[in-house]
Amino acid sequence: MAEKLIQLRVEENVKDSADEIFKQQGLTTQTAIKIFLTQVANNGDSPFSNLFTKKTN
């Protein structure tokens, strides 16, 4: 399976905090991001799906 490189920029303190949290879980940030993207692709849905939509009553 071919792979694609993804690069992103985040604030240093955000990266450092995330690295520490993932390390405590036995993960690297890179692995955690791969897991997240794989879950989105497999489920066909994002945890952000309803985050930016207006709720109607």
Secondary structure as UniProt FT lines:
FT   HELIX           12..24
FT   TURN            25..26
FT   HELIX           29..43
FT   TURN            47..52
//
